[in-house]
């Protein structure tokens, strides 16, 4: 005796073969959808993942399932429209007055960026370097590399530093730089150290000490307390930002110099912008664990743990799903938010809108140039008496 096996969404059964059973799977003529109460077995069960997705989309599971079993229906339903978020280039930092607050000095071919509000203090020296006006050779171009790198000579870097300090009228000051390690280590200097210290921020209220941080995408931040005449230089990469290094530097200024956050001025120099700084979703997860407002600092916040009920559609075996797409992080916006939370006033925070990755004609970018990238130098000092 012949038999036939039928698979339904809830069970399978074996029936005696008959002309009625032979018509299973053929397009019915009398109806166009499955709304009829007439029992029409499908070729295979509706997967649970589709049922979950259908509940989320607020539509019957069988409608989502049609594209797998079009032969059971005389017409197909129009696919649902999906909206894909566009990752467009956006202005980062939320600093509408950036071009007004900043100025550029050109001294013997050395171009230096400064903030008007800081330049008005006669007792203060500060500046953010660019790549122009040096003696180092990079891709058949003379550049102002201010960091010791493998591709450049020590003599070139020392000459570049001499030119930069001369353009700032700071030749007689001693440069206090750090061996930066992407940490939250902060050093207080009363005098120039005998050896280079490891850390990512320095503070002082002593005259004649030129505090400096090197960057090639990370965020350089200069802090000034005009009332107590104390200063700080901060290097904030994503790890330093995650560890709140700028907030800790402010806290150290409060403890050591009685600084009040409302009196402080902050200059955030050129760095990679939210338009170009891609990080993995694991970085977004770490930021979310520390900051409730972290999603505001990403172009499209994802942690990589978002549910995907229909992963099997890409026909990849379990455990071989493609990694989640990277996200764009705005470090300048994140550090500005931390400055505000620390008590600084919004009008006292000045952010350069120059992106190191976009402006490779003017700045160095490790993300774009790799090991061949030079280093920018951001400095601040109290003039000698």
SERO-4910 file (N, C-alpha, C, O; in steps of 0.05 Angstrom, whole numbers):
BEGIN
 pado doro    nc1    nc2    nc3   cac1   cac2   cac3    cc1    cc2    cc3    oc1    oc2    oc3
  Unk    A     17    -24      0      0      0      0     18     25      0     36     27     16
  Unk    A     12     43    -18     27     68    -20     20     86      3     -3     86     13
  Unk    A     40    102     12     35    121     34     48    147     27     66    148     10
  Unk    A     40    168     41     52    195     36     57    208     63     42    204     82
  Unk    A     80    222     65     87    236     90     82    266     87     92    278     68
  Unk    A     67    277    106     61    306    105     75    320    128     73    310    151
  Unk    A     88    342    123    100    359    144     84    384    147     79    399    128
  Unk    A     75    389    171     59    413    177     75    429    198     95    420    208
  Unk    A     65    454    203     79    470    223     80    458    251     97    466    267
  Unk    A     63    438    257     63    428    284     68    398    285     74    388    307
  Unk    A     66    384    264     70    355    265     74    344    237     70    358    217
  Unk    A     81    319    236     82    305    211     65    279    214     63    268    236
  Unk    A     53    270    192     35    246    193     38    231    168     45    242    147
  Unk    A     32    205    169     32    187    146      4    179    139    -11    168    156
  Unk    A     -4    185    115    -31    178    106    -29    160     81     -9    159     68
  Unk    A    -51    147     76    -53    131     52    -53    149     28    -66    170     28
  Unk    A    -39    141      7    -37    158    -17    -64    160    -30    -79    140    -31
  Unk    A    -72    183    -39    -98    187    -52    -95    210    -72    -75    225    -70
  Unk    A   -114    214    -89   -113    237   -108   -113    263    -93   -101    282   -102
  Unk    A   -126    265    -70   -127    290    -55    -99    297    -45    -91    320    -46
  Unk    A    -85    276    -36    -58    281    -25    -40    288    -48    -21    304    -44
  Unk    A    -43    278    -71    -26    283    -93    -26    312   -101     -8    322   -114
  Unk    A    -48    327    -93    -50    355   -100    -36    374    -80    -35    398    -84
  Unk    A    -24    362    -59    -11    378    -39     13    392    -51     29    380    -65
  Unk    A     15    418    -46     37    434    -56     31    448    -82     46    465    -91
  Unk    A      8    441    -95      0    455   -119    -14    481   -112    -28    482    -92
  Unk    A    -11    502   -129    -25    527   -123    -56    524   -123    -67    515   -143
  Unk    A    -69    531   -102    -98    528   -102   -111    549   -120   -100    571   -123
  Unk    A   -133    542   -132   -146    559   -152   -166    577   -138   -170    600   -147
  Unk    A   -180    568   -118   -203    582   -107   -195    604    -87   -213    619    -79
  Unk    A   -170    607    -79   -163    627    -60   -135    637    -65   -119    624    -79
  Unk    A   -129    660    -55   -104    673    -60    -87    677    -35    -63    683    -37
  Unk    A    -98    673    -12    -83    674     13    -90    650     30   -108    635     23
  Unk    A    -77    648     53    -82    625     71   -101    632     93   -101    619    114
  Unk    A   -118    652     89   -137    660    110   -160    640    112   -174    640    132
  Unk    A   -164    622     92   -185    603     93   -181    583    115   -158    577    123
  Unk    A   -202    573    126   -201    552    147   -194    525    135   -189    506    150
  Unk    A   -194    523    108   -187    497     96   -158    490    102   -140    507    100
  Unk    A   -153    466    111   -126    457    119   -109    453     94   -114    437     77
  Unk    A    -87    469     93    -68    466     71    -41    462     83    -28    480     93
  Unk    A    -31    437     83     -5    431     95     18    445     79     16    447     55
  Unk    A     38    454     94     61    467     81     83    446     78     82    425     91
  Unk    A    103    452     63    124    433     58    142    428     82    153    406     86
  Unk    A    145    449     99    162    447    122    152    465    144    138    484    138
  Unk    A    160    460    169    150    477    191    160    506    189    181    511    177
  Unk    A    144    524    200    153    552    202    174    553    224    167    546    247
  Unk    A    199    561    219    219    562    240    211    581    263    198    601    258
  Unk    A    219    573    287    213    590    310    225    618    307    213    638    316
  Unk    A    248    620    294    260    647    290    242    665    274    241    689    279
  Unk    A    229    653    253    210    669    237    186    678    253    176    700    250
  Unk    A    177    660    270    154    667    287    161    690    305    145    709    308
  Unk    A    185    690    317    194    712    335    196    737    319    188    759    328
  Unk    A    208    735    295    211    759    278    184    770    270    180    795    267
  Unk    A    165    753    265    138    762    257    124    777    279    111    797    275
  Unk    A    126    766    304    115    781    326    127    808    329    113    828    334
  Unk    A    154    810    325    167    836    327    158    855    306    155    879    310
  Unk    A    152    844    282    143    861    259    113    865    259    103    880    242
  Unk    A     99    852    278     70    855    280     55    846    255     38    860    245
  Unk    A     63    823    244     49    812    221     49    782    223     66    770    237
  Unk    A     30    768    211     28    739    214     53    725    204     66    734    185
  Unk    A     60    703    217     84    689    210     82    678    181    102    677    167
  Unk    A     58    669    173     57    657    147     63    676    125     73    669    103
  Unk    A     57    702    129     63    722    109     94    726    105    103    728     83
  Unk    A    109    725    128    138    727    126    149    702    114    171    703    102
  Unk    A    135    681    116    145    655    107    140    649     78    149    628     67
  Unk    A    124    667     65    116    661     38    139    657     18    137    640      0
  Unk    A    160    673     22    181    672      2    196    645      1    209    638    -19
  Unk    A    193    629     23    204    602     22    186    582      9    195    561      1
  Unk    A    160    588      8    140    569     -3    121    583    -22     96    581    -19
  Unk    A    132    597    -42    115    612    -60     97    594    -76     75    602    -85
  Unk    A    105    569    -80     89    551    -96     63    544    -83     45    533    -97
  Unk    A     59    549    -58     34    542    -44     13    564    -48    -10    560    -41
  Unk    A     21    587    -60      2    609    -62      2    619    -90     22    618   -105
  Unk    A    -20    629    -98    -23    638   -126    -11    666   -130     -5    673   -153
  Unk    A     -6    681   -109      7    707   -112     25    711    -88     20    700    -67
  Unk    A     46    727    -92     64    732    -70     58    760    -59     47    777    -72
  Unk    A     66    763    -34     61    789    -21     85    807    -25    108    797    -27
  Unk    A     81    833    -27    103    852    -30    121    851     -6    111    851     17
  Unk    A    147    851    -10    165    850     14    163    876     30    159    897     19
  Unk    A    167    872     56    166    896     73    190    914     68    212    904     63
  Unk    A    185    940     69    207    959     64    225    960     89    215    961    112
  Unk    A    251    959     85    269    961    107    284    988    105    292    996     83
  Unk    A    288   1000    127    302   1026    128    330   1021    139    333   1011    161
  Unk    A    350   1027    123    377   1023    132    389   1049    141    388   1070    127
  Unk    A    401   1049    165    412   1074    175    437   1081    158    454   1065    153
  Unk    A    438   1106    150    460   1116    134    481   1127    151    476   1144    168
  Unk    A    506   1117    147    528   1127    163    541   1150    148    562   1147    135
  Unk    A    529   1173    150    540   1196    136    561   1211    152    562   1207    177
  Unk    A    576   1227    139    595   1244    153    581   1265    168    563   1279    157
  Unk    A    588   1269    193    574   1289    209    594   1306    224    617   1298    228
  Unk    A    585   1329    232    602   1346    247    603   1336    276    582   1330    287
  Unk    A    627   1334    287    630   1323    313    636   1345    333    647   1366    327
  Unk    A    630   1339    359    637   1356    380    617   1377    387    617   1387    409
  Unk    A    599   1384    369    579   1404    375    590   1430    383    584   1441    404
  Unk    A    608   1442    366    622   1466    373    618   1487    351    636   1491    335
  Unk    A    595   1500    351    589   1518    328    607   1541    326    610   1552    304
  Unk    A    620   1550    347    638   1573    346    667   1567    343    684   1583    350
  Unk    A    674   1543    334    701   1534    333    719   1552    316    741   1559    324
  Unk    A    709   1559    292    726   1575    274    731   1603    285    751   1615    278
  Unk    A    713   1613    302    716   1639    313    735   1638    337    751   1657    341
  Unk    A    734   1617    353    750   1615    377    780   1610    372    797   1616    388
  Unk    A    786   1599    348    813   1590    342    826   1609    322    813   1622    306
  Unk    A    853   1611    324    868   1627    306    893   1612    297    901   1593    311
  Unk    A    905   1619    276    929   1606    266    952   1626    263    949   1647    250
  Unk    A    974   1620    275    998   1636    272   1018   1623    252   1021   1599    253
  Unk    A   1030   1640    236   1049   1630    217   1076   1645    221   1078   1668    215
  Unk    A   1095   1631    233   1120   1642    240   1142   1628    225   1149   1605    232
  Unk    A   1154   1641    205   1175   1629    189   1168   1601    178   1184   1582    179
  Unk    A   1143   1599    169   1133   1575    157   1122   1554    176   1111   1534    168
  Unk    A   1125   1560    203   1114   1542    223   1085   1552    229   1082   1575    238
  Unk    A   1066   1535    225   1038   1542    229   1029   1530    256   1030   1506    260
  Unk    A   1019   1548    274   1012   1540    301    983   1548    306    975   1571    299
  Unk    A    967   1530    317    939   1535    324    937   1544    353    950   1532    371
  Unk    A    922   1565    358    918   1576    385    889   1583    389    873   1586    371
  Unk    A    882   1586    415    855   1594    423    856   1624    432    873   1631    448
  Unk    A    838   1640    422    837   1668    429    836   1673    459    850   1689    470
  Unk    A    819   1657    472    814   1661    500    839   1656    517    842   1667    538
  Unk    A    856   1638    508    881   1632    522    903   1651    514    920   1658    530
  Unk    A    903   1659    489    925   1677    479    924   1705    492    944   1719    492
  Unk    A    901   1712    503    899   1739    515    913   1741    542    918   1763    552
  Unk    A    921   1718    554    936   1719    579    965   1723    573    978   1706    561
  Unk    A    976   1746    582   1004   1752    575   1024   1733    589   1047   1730    581
  Unk    A   1015   1720    611   1033   1702    626   1032   1673    616   1046   1656    627
  Unk    A   1016   1668    596   1012   1641    586   1023   1637    558   1021   1654    541
  Unk    A   1035   1614    554   1044   1605    527   1029   1579    521   1027   1561    538
  Unk    A   1018   1577    497   1005   1552    489   1005   1550    459   1008   1570    445
  Unk    A   1002   1526    448   1000   1522    420    997   1493    412   1006   1475    426
  Unk    A    984   1489    389    981   1462    377    995   1462    350    990   1479    333
  Unk    A   1014   1444    347   1030   1444    322   1014   1432    299    994   1419    302
  Unk    A   1025   1437    275   1015   1425    250   1040   1411    237   1061   1410    249
  Unk    A   1036   1400    214   1058   1385    201   1076   1402    183   1095   1391    171
  Unk    A   1070   1427    180   1084   1444    160   1108   1458    173   1107   1467    196
  Unk    A   1129   1462    157   1151   1478    165   1174   1464    177   1192   1477    189
  Unk    A   1176   1437    175   1198   1422    188   1219   1414    169   1220   1422    146
  Unk    A   1237   1397    178   1260   1387    162   1259   1357    158   1276   1346    143
  Unk    A   1239   1343    169   1237   1314    166   1226   1308    138   1210   1323    127
  Unk    A   1236   1286    127   1227   1277    100   1206   1256    102   1210   1234    113
  Unk    A   1182   1262     92   1160   1243     92   1147   1244     65   1134   1263     57
  Unk    A   1150   1222     50   1139   1220     23   1146   1244      5   1129   1257     -7
  Unk    A   1172   1249      5   1183   1271    -12   1173   1298     -3   1171   1317    -20
  Unk    A   1165   1301     22   1155   1326     32   1169   1333     59   1174   1315     75
  Unk    A   1175   1358     63   1187   1367     88   1165   1372    108   1147   1388    104
  Unk    A   1167   1358    131   1145   1360    151   1157   1366    179   1181   1361    184
  Unk    A   1140   1375    197   1148   1382    224   1141   1359    243   1121   1361    258
  Unk    A   1156   1338    242   1152   1315    260   1164   1321    286   1189   1326    288
  Unk    A   1148   1321    308   1158   1329    334   1160   1305    353   1164   1309    377
  Unk    A   1158   1281    343   1161   1257    359   1182   1238    349   1186   1237    324
  Unk    A   1195   1224    366   1217   1206    358   1204   1180    347   1191   1165    362
  Unk    A   1207   1176    321   1195   1153    307   1217   1138    293   1240   1148    290
  Unk    A   1211   1114    284   1231   1097    271   1239   1108    244   1262   1105    235
  Unk    A   1221   1121    230   1227   1130    203   1242   1156    202   1252   1164    181
  Unk    A   1244   1171    224   1257   1197    225   1282   1196    243   1284   1178    260
  Unk    A   1300   1214    238   1325   1215    254   1321   1233    279   1305   1251    279
  Unk    A   1337   1227    299   1336   1243    324   1343   1272    318   1332   1290    330
  Unk    A   1363   1276    301   1372   1303    294   1349   1320    281   1346   1343    288
  Unk    A   1334   1307    264   1312   1321    251   1291   1329    272   1280   1351    271
  Unk    A   1284   1310    290   1263   1316    310   1272   1339    328   1256   1356    335
  Unk    A   1297   1338    337   1307   1359    354   1307   1387    340   1301   1407    352
  Unk    A   1314   1387    314   1313   1412    299   1284   1421    296   1278   1445    298
  Unk    A   1266   1403    291   1237   1410    289   1227   1422    315   1212   1442    315
  Unk    A   1235   1410    337   1226   1420    363   1238   1448    368   1225   1466    379
  Unk    A   1263   1452    361   1275   1478    364   1260   1499    348   1254   1521    359
  Unk    A   1252   1493    324   1237   1512    307   1210   1517    319   1201   1540    320
  Unk    A   1197   1496    329   1170   1500    340   1171   1517    365   1154   1535    368
  Unk    A   1189   1512    383   1191   1528    408   1199   1556    402   1190   1575    415
  Unk    A   1216   1560    382   1224   1587    374   1200   1603    364   1197   1626    370
  Unk    A   1183   1589    348   1160   1603    337   1140   1610    359   1124   1629    356
  Unk    A   1141   1596    381   1123   1602    404   1136   1622    424   1124   1629    444
  Unk    A   1161   1630    418   1176   1647    436   1180   1632    463   1177   1644    484
  Unk    A   1187   1606    461   1191   1590    485   1217   1575    484   1220   1554    495
  Unk    A   1237   1587    470   1263   1573    466   1277   1569    493   1292   1550    496
  Unk    A   1272   1587    512   1286   1585    538   1272   1568    558   1281   1565    581
  Unk    A   1250   1556    550   1235   1538    568   1243   1509    564   1252   1501    542
  Unk    A   1240   1493    584   1247   1465    583   1221   1449    577   1202   1450    592
  Unk    A   1222   1433    556   1199   1417    548   1197   1393    566   1216   1377    569
  Unk    A   1174   1389    578   1168   1366    595   1148   1349    581   1124   1354    582
  Unk    A   1158   1328    567   1140   1310    553   1139   1283    568   1155   1279    587
  Unk    A   1121   1266    560   1117   1240    574   1120   1217    555   1117   1220    531
  Unk    A   1126   1194    566   1124   1169    551   1095   1160    553   1088   1147    573
  Unk    A   1079   1165    533   1051   1161    535   1043   1132    532   1054   1118    514
  Unk    A   1026   1122    550   1019   1094    551    989   1089    550    980   1067    557
  Unk    A    973   1108    542    944   1106    541    932   1097    568    918   1077    570
  Unk    A    939   1113    588    931   1106    615    916   1130    628    909   1149    614
  Unk    A    912   1129    654    901   1152    669    921   1162    689    914   1174    709
  Unk    A    947   1158    683    969   1166    701    974   1196    697    978   1205    674
  Unk    A    974   1211    719    978   1240    718   1001   1248    735   1004   1238    758
  Unk    A   1019   1264    725   1043   1273    739   1041   1302    747   1033   1319    731
  Unk    A   1049   1308    771   1052   1336    780   1081   1343    780   1098   1329    792
  Unk    A   1088   1365    766   1116   1373    763   1121   1400    777   1107   1420    772
  Unk    A   1140   1400    795   1150   1425    807   1177   1433    794   1186   1455    797
  Unk    A   1189   1414    780   1213   1419    765   1215   1398    743   1201   1378    743
  Unk    A   1233   1404    724   1236   1385    702   1247   1359    712   1267   1359    727
  Unk    A   1236   1336    704   1246   1310    713   1273   1303    700   1278   1312    678
  Unk    A   1289   1287    714   1314   1278    703   1310   1258    681   1326   1258    662
  Unk    A   1289   1242    682   1283   1223    662   1254   1226    653   1237   1236    668
  Unk    A   1248   1217    629   1221   1218    619   1202   1200    636   1208   1177    640
  Unk    A   1180   1211    644   1161   1196    660   1140   1183    643   1133   1193    621
  Unk    A   1129   1160    652   1108   1147    638   1081   1158    648   1077   1160    672
  Unk    A   1063   1164    630   1037   1174    637   1024   1188    614   1035   1188    592
  Unk    A   1001   1200    619    987   1213    597    975   1240    604    959   1252    589
  Unk    A    983   1251    627    975   1279    634    995   1290    654   1008   1275    669
  Unk    A    999   1316    653   1017   1330    671   1005   1356    680    991   1369    664
  Unk    A   1010   1364    704   1000   1390    715   1022   1404    729   1041   1392    739
  Unk    A   1020   1431    731   1040   1446    745   1029   1474    750   1010   1483    737
  Unk    A   1041   1488    769   1037   1517    773   1063   1532    774   1065   1555    782
  Unk    A   1084   1518    765   1111   1530    764   1116   1544    738   1107   1536    717
  Unk    A   1132   1566    740   1139   1580    716   1161   1566    701   1178   1552    713
  Unk    A   1161   1569    675   1183   1559    658   1182   1530    651   1200   1521    637
  Unk    A   1161   1515    659   1158   1487    651   1138   1485    628   1115   1493    631
  Unk    A   1148   1476    605   1131   1473    581   1120   1445    580   1133   1426    572
  Unk    A   1095   1441    589   1082   1415    588   1073   1408    560   1062   1425    546
  Unk    A   1078   1384    552   1070   1376    525   1060   1348    523   1068   1330    538
  Unk    A   1042   1344    503   1032   1317    497   1033   1313    466   1028   1332    451
  Unk    A   1040   1289    458   1043   1283    430   1018   1267    420   1007   1250    435
  Unk    A   1009   1274    396    985   1260    385    989   1256    355   1005   1269    342
  Unk    A    973   1237    345    972   1233    316    944   1223    308    940   1213    287
  Unk    A    925   1227    326    896   1221    323    882   1225    350    859   1235    351
  Unk    A    896   1218    372    884   1221    398    878   1251    404    886   1269    390
  Unk    A    864   1255    426    855   1282    433    874   1296    452    879   1286    474
  Unk    A    886   1318    444    902   1334    462    885   1355    476    869   1369    463
  Unk    A    887   1357    503    871   1376    518    889   1393    535    905   1382    551
  Unk    A    887   1419    533    902   1438    550    882   1451    569    861   1461    561
  Unk    A    889   1451    595    873   1463    616    887   1487    629    911   1486    633
  Unk    A    872   1508    634    883   1532    647    865   1542    669    840   1543    666
  Unk    A    877   1547    692    863   1560    714    874   1589    716    896   1592    728
  Unk    A    861   1608    705    872   1636    705    872   1649    732    888   1668    736
  Unk    A    857   1639    751    856   1651    778    879   1641    795    894   1656    808
  Unk    A    883   1614    795    905   1603    811    931   1599    794    951   1591    805
  Unk    A    929   1606    769    952   1603    750    964   1575    751    988   1572    758
  Unk    A    947   1556    745    956   1529    743    948   1518    715    929   1528    703
  Unk    A    963   1499    705    959   1489    678    961   1459    677    971   1446    696
  Unk    A    951   1447    656    952   1418    652    952   1412    622    941   1427    606
  Unk    A    966   1390    615    966   1380    588    957   1351    589    969   1335    605
  Unk    A    937   1343    573    925   1316    575    925   1303    548    918   1315    528
  Unk    A    932   1278    547    931   1261    523    908   1241    528    909   1224    546
  Unk    A    887   1243    511    863   1226    515    857   1210    490    844   1220    471
  Unk    A    867   1185    489    858   1166    469    832   1154    478    820   1163    498
  Unk    A    823   1133    465    797   1121    473    800   1108    501    781   1108    516
  Unk    A    823   1097    506    827   1084    533    828   1105    555    817   1102    576
  Unk    A    843   1127    550    844   1149    569    817   1162    573    810   1169    596
  Unk    A    802   1165    551    775   1176    554    757   1158    570    742   1167    587
  Unk    A    759   1132    565    744   1112    580    750   1113    610    733   1109    627
  Unk    A    775   1119    616    784   1120    644    781   1148    656    789   1153    679
  Unk    A    769   1167    641    763   1194    651    789   1209    659    790   1222    680
  Unk    A    809   1208    642    834   1220    649    832   1251    652    844   1262    670
  Unk    A    816   1264    635    813   1293    638    799   1301    663    805   1321    675
  Unk    A    780   1285    672    766   1290    697    785   1287    721    784   1302    740
  Unk    A    801   1266    719    821   1261    741    842   1283    742    851   1290    763
  Unk    A    849   1294    718    868   1316    718    857   1341    731    870   1355    746
  Unk    A    831   1345    726    818   1368    739    816   1363    769    821   1382    785
  Unk    A    810   1339    777    809   1333    806    836   1337    819    837   1346    842
  Unk    A    858   1330    805    884   1334    817    891   1364    819    904   1373    838
  Unk    A    882   1380    800    885   1409    802    869   1420    825    878   1439    838
  Unk    A    846   1409    830    830   1418    853    845   1412    879    845   1429    897
  Unk    A    856   1389    881    870   1381    906    895   1396    911    901   1404    933
  Unk    A    911   1400    889    937   1412    892    937   1443    892    952   1456    906
  Unk    A    919   1454    876    920   1483    872    894   1498    879    892   1522    874
  Unk    A    875   1483    891    849   1495    899    834   1506    874    819   1525    877
  Unk    A    839   1494    851    825   1503    827    795   1497    829    787   1476    840
  Unk    A    779   1514    818    750   1510    816    743   1504    787    750   1520    769
  Unk    A    729   1483    781    723   1475    753    709   1498    738    714   1501    714
  Unk    A    692   1514    751    678   1535    737    698   1557    728    691   1573    710
  Unk    A    722   1558    739    741   1578    731    760   1568    708    774   1584    696
  Unk    A    759   1542    703    778   1531    684    770   1536    655    746   1539    648
  Unk    A    791   1538    638    787   1539    609    799   1514    597    820   1505    607
  Unk    A    787   1503    577    796   1479    564    798   1482    534    779   1491    522
  Unk    A    820   1474    523    824   1475    494    828   1446    484    848   1433    491
  Unk    A    810   1437    467    812   1410    456    822   1413    427    809   1424    410
  Unk    A    847   1404    423    860   1408    397    852   1389    375    834   1373    379
  Unk    A    865   1392    352    858   1374    329    862   1345    336    882   1337    349
  Unk    A    843   1329    328    844   1300    332    826   1287    311    813   1300    296
  Unk    A    826   1261    311    809   1247    292    780   1251    300    773   1249    324
  Unk    A    763   1257    280    735   1264    286    717   1241    286    724   1218    279
  Unk    A    692   1246    294    672   1225    294    664   1217    266    649   1197    263
  Unk    A    674   1230    246    669   1223    218    687   1200    209    681   1187    189
  Unk    A    710   1196    223    730   1177    213    739   1156    233    753   1137    226
  Unk    A    733   1160    259    745   1143    279    729   1118    284    709   1118    299
  Unk    A    736   1096    270    722   1071    272    733   1054    295    758   1051    298
  Unk    A    716   1043    311    724   1025    332    705   1001    332    683   1002    320
  Unk    A    713    979    345    697    955    346    674    958    366    674    976    383
  Unk    A    654    941    363    631    943    381    639    936    410    624    943    428
  Unk    A    661    922    414    670    917    441    678    943    455    676    945    480
  Unk    A    688    963    440    694    989    452    668   1003    460    667   1015    482
  Unk    A    648   1001    443    622   1013    450    611   1000    476    599   1014    492
  Unk    A    614    974    479    605    960    503    619    971    528    607    975    548
  Unk    A    645    975    526    660    985    549    651   1014    556    649   1020    579
  Unk    A    646   1030    536    637   1057    542    610   1057    555    604   1073    573
  Unk    A    592   1040    545    565   1038    557    566   1029    586    550   1037    602
  Unk    A    586   1013    593    589   1004    620    598   1026    639    594   1024    663
  Unk    A    609   1048    628    619   1069    644    602   1095    643    602   1111    661
  Unk    A    589   1099    620    575   1124    615    546   1119    605    543   1105    585
  Unk    A    527   1130    619    499   1127    611    494   1141    584    477   1132    568
  Unk    A    509   1163    579    504   1178    555    522   1169    531    523   1182    511
  Unk    A    535   1147    535    554   1137    514    541   1134    486    554   1140    467
  Unk    A    516   1125    484    504   1123    457    505   1149    441    505   1148    416
  Unk    A    505   1172    455    506   1197    441    533   1203    428    535   1221    411
  Unk    A    553   1188    435    580   1192    424    586   1175    400    608   1177    389
  Unk    A    567   1158    392    571   1140    370    552   1147    347    530   1157    352
  Unk    A    560   1142    323    542   1148    300    518   1129    299    496   1138    293
  Unk    A    523   1104    306    502   1084    306    509   1064    328    525   1045    323
  Unk    A    498   1068    351    508   1053    374    500   1024    372    476   1017    370
  Unk    A    520   1006    373    516    977    373    537    965    391    560    974    392
  Unk    A    530    944    405    548    930    422    556    902    411    573    889    422
  Unk    A    543    894    389    548    868    378    531    846    390    532    823    381
  Unk    A    515    853    411    498    833    424    469    835    416    451    822    427
  Unk    A    463    852    396    436    856    388    425    830    376    439    816    362
  Unk    A    399    823    383    388    797    373    384    797    343    376    818    331
  Unk    A    390    775    330    385    772    302    371    745    298    384    725    294
  Unk    A    344    746    298    329    720    298    331    705    272    322    682    271
  Unk    A    341    717    251    342    703    225    371    701    215    375    705    191
  Unk    A    390    696    233    417    693    224    421    671    204    439    673    187
  Unk    A    405    650    205    409    628    187    404    635    158    411    619    140
  Unk    A    393    659    153    388    667    125    414    671    109    414    667     85
  Unk    A    436    678    123    461    681    109    475    655    103    497    654     91
  Unk    A    462    632    111    472    606    105    499    600    116    514    583    105
  Unk    A    506    614    138    531    608    151    526    588    173    506    590    187
  Unk    A    545    569    178    541    550    199    543    563    226    555    585    229
  Unk    A    532    551    247    533    563    274    562    568    282    580    552    277
  Unk    A    566    591    295    593    598    303    610    611    282    633    618    287
  Unk    A    599    615    258    614    627    236    600    651    225    603    658    201
  Unk    A    584    664    242    570    688    233    591    711    229    610    712    243
  Unk    A    586    729    209    605    751    205    606    769    229    585    773    242
  Unk    A    628    781    235    630    800    258    613    824    253    608    832    231
  Unk    A    603    837    275    587    861    272    603    884    260    628    885    264
  Unk    A    590    902    246    603    925    234    615    943    256    604    945    278
  Unk    A    637    956    249    648    976    267    630   1000    270    611   1004    254
  Unk    A    635   1016    291    619   1040    296    638   1063    297    663   1060    300
  Unk    A    628   1087    293    644   1112    294    641   1125    321    619   1130    330
  Unk    A    664   1131    333    665   1143    360    675   1172    358    695   1177    344
  Unk    A    661   1190    371    669   1218    372    683   1224    398    669   1230    418
  Unk    A    709   1222    399    724   1226    423    723   1255    433    722   1259    458
  Unk    A    721   1274    415    720   1302    424    694   1307    438    693   1321    459
  Unk    A    672   1296    428    646   1299    441    646   1285    468    634   1296    487
  Unk    A    659   1262    470    660   1248    495    675   1264    517    667   1266    540
  Unk    A    698   1275    509    714   1291    528    700   1317    535    703   1326    558
  Unk    A    686   1329    516    671   1353    523    649   1347    544    645   1362    562
  Unk    A    636   1324    540    615   1316    560    628   1312    587    615   1319    607
  Unk    A    652   1300    588    665   1296    614    673   1323    627    671   1326    651
  Unk    A    682   1341    611    689   1368    621    664   1382    633    666   1394    655
  Unk    A    642   1379    620    618   1392    630    609   1378    656    601   1391    675
  Unk    A    611   1352    657    604   1337    681    622   1344    704    614   1343    727
  Unk    A    647   1351    698    666   1358    719    661   1386    730    672   1394    750
  Unk    A    644   1402    716    638   1429    726    647   1452    709    642   1475    716
  Unk    A    660   1446    686    668   1469    669    643   1481    656    623   1467    651
  Unk    A    645   1506    649    623   1520    636    626   1516    606    648   1516    595
  Unk    A    604   1512    592    604   1507    563    619   1529    548    634   1522    529
  Unk    A    616   1555    554    630   1575    539    661   1574    543    676   1587    529
  Unk    A    670   1559    564    698   1558    570    712   1534    557    735   1528    563
  Unk    A    697   1519    540    708   1496    527    711   1502    497    691   1509    484
  Unk    A    735   1500    486    740   1507    459    751   1483    444    771   1471    451
  Unk    A    736   1475    423    742   1451    408    750   1457    379    735   1470    365
  Unk    A    773   1447    371    781   1450    343    764   1430    326    761   1407    334
  Unk    A    754   1440    304    738   1422    286    755   1409    265    744   1397    246
  Unk    A    782   1411    267    800   1398    248    802   1368    254    809   1360    276
  Unk    A    797   1352    234    800   1323    237    827   1314    225    833   1320    202
  Unk    A    843   1300    241    869   1292    232    868   1273    208    885   1274    190
  Unk    A    847   1256    207    844   1238    185    836   1251    159    843   1243    137
  Unk    A    820   1272    161    810   1287    138    830   1307    128    833   1311    103
  Unk    A    845   1320    146    864   1341    139    893   1331    139    909   1342    155
  Unk    A    899   1312    123    926   1302    122    945   1321    109    970   1318    110
  Unk    A    935   1342     96    952   1363     85    963   1381    107    983   1395    103
  Unk    A    950   1381    131    958   1398    152    966   1384    178    982   1394    194
  Unk    A    957   1359    181    960   1344    206    970   1316    201    967   1305    179
  Unk    A    980   1303    222    988   1275    221    965   1258    230    950   1265    248
  Unk    A    962   1234    218    941   1215    226    953   1187    225    960   1177    204
  Unk    A    955   1174    248    965   1147    250    946   1127    236    954   1108    224
  Unk    A    920   1133    238    900   1115    226    904   1115    195    899   1094    183
  Unk    A    911   1137    184    914   1139    155    942   1133    145    945   1122    123
  Unk    A    962   1140    161    990   1137    151   1005   1114    164   1026   1106    154
  Unk    A    994   1103    185   1007   1080    198   1034   1087    210   1037   1109    222
  Unk    A   1053   1069    208   1079   1073    221   1094   1096    209   1113   1106    222
  Unk    A   1087   1106    186   1100   1128    173   1090   1155    182   1098   1176    172
  Unk    A   1072   1155    201   1060   1180    211   1079   1194    230   1094   1182    245
  Unk    A   1078   1221    229   1093   1237    248   1077   1242    273   1056   1230    277
  Unk    A   1086   1260    290   1073   1267    315   1069   1297    317   1087   1312    312
  Unk    A   1045   1304    325   1039   1332    332   1046   1337    361   1047   1318    377
  Unk    A   1050   1362    369   1057   1368    396   1039   1391    406   1037   1412    393
  Unk    A   1026   1387    428   1009   1408    441   1022   1416    467   1028   1398    484
  Unk    A   1028   1442    471   1043   1451    494   1029   1474    508   1013   1488    497
  Unk    A   1036   1476    534   1026   1498    550   1046   1504    572   1059   1486    583
  Unk    A   1050   1530    579   1069   1537    600   1062   1564    612   1047   1580    600
  Unk    A   1072   1568    636   1071   1595    649   1097   1609    644   1119   1598    650
  Unk    A   1096   1632    633   1121   1647    626   1138   1652    651   1128   1656    673
  Unk    A   1165   1651    647   1182   1658    669   1178   1687    677   1170   1704    661
  Unk    A   1184   1694    701   1180   1721    711   1199   1740    697   1199   1764    702
***
